[in-house]
């Protein structure tokens, strides 16, 4: 969740389907008007512009980003789904929209917030609290988070969903799809319909806070005996599908660990990567959002606080076994085993040449480079994330179309890439081979 909040970020969330549809309609009308205006201007100067050039002006890009930030919910999440699949392959114009959405965190005005709280907790909602901060300390696409104290003095983090978000998911995504198709922002080789259908499914889970509360409790059970992690407890009596009340757990930003000793940095990255492997091979349930804001570090206890489980996905036995086989092959540079594993995971189901298969397996081999390191792997010095991105981009330009991975793989790769980026950012060294071997030998 974004924590850079100021007064300019306060905007009312359109809560009814009609108001949200109207917002999309007004945006389309505004874009069309700007296209006509810019077209007339360029024609008068003797130019013959293409429609996409007229749509992708800085003014229009700003309008799209501002409107999606106001709508929040599915409208913002679609951008995240697109960036997960295509990453650096997206056109610069779309990347600008996504960057703006990631940095802009709007929140509800007090009047709308109070209305939401009364609708869920009744007119006397404040009686349960000794103090309730009306200004949120974090905001994102689905909801915002407030600090509160119970009358007993217990400190809570109260996650409140924006009104109308859950009921508008399908229609919002369909409207965003129409907007994106009209603008020509998404490359033809990105399977937009597949991504949007997955976005709908994922968002319905994320918008159900009862579902997230169950996941929080599940993870709390799993890490209860692990001295390296903390998961906030849930206050079930105050929680429902749209409000999630949790224990407020203190901690500093995970990136701040970069200022601590090498030993602490190495241990933190090692524990996060170990947890990911446990999720993938033991728990068969992966929290797939590696946003740095979803982790905190407690310097006094040397523990990592795990937050936000809305994007958690179950992993099938077949998928888990496929990734174990892929990593085994990468560890020994067994390309035949890696190709078999990629097929088991779900790659190569569409028409694809042997040359394309080899390029994809080559990228897997490069991404698994830490598994072939005898001892600790230097994530910062290796620039692995940048090299893998460059290789993927080069592959896309050499082939007729980008090979969209299976949906589950997109989320697994997203989580692993996030851990790699964090390890590089804090300049950590990790014995990845040893971590994987503990699973490989089981």
BELHUWO-V507824 format. One record per run of one state. SS is the DSSP state (H for helix, E for strand, L for the rest). FROM is the first residue (numbers start at 1). TO is the last residue. Records with the same first field share a line. If there is no record, write none. Layout:
# BELHUWO-V507824
SS=FROM-TO, FROM-TO
This chain:
# BELHUWO-V507824
L=1-1, 3-6, 11-16, 45-50, 56-57, 72-73, 90-91, 104-106, 108-109, 122-124, 133-137, 140-142, 151-154, 162-164, 184-191, 207-208, 224-228, 232-233, 235-235, 239-242, 248-251, 260-261, 284-284, 288-291, 299-302, 307-311, 315-316, 332-334, 346-353, 368-368, 373-376, 383-383, 399-406, 426-428, 431-431, 441-442
E=2-2, 10-10, 107-107, 129-132, 138-139, 143-150, 155-161, 229-231, 234-234, 243-247, 252-253, 285-287, 295-298, 303-306, 312-314, 377-378, 429-430
H=7-9, 17-44, 51-55, 58-71, 74-89, 92-103, 110-121, 125-128, 165-183, 192-206, 209-223, 236-238, 254-259, 262-283, 292-294, 317-331, 335-345, 354-367, 369-372, 379-382, 384-398, 407-425, 432-440
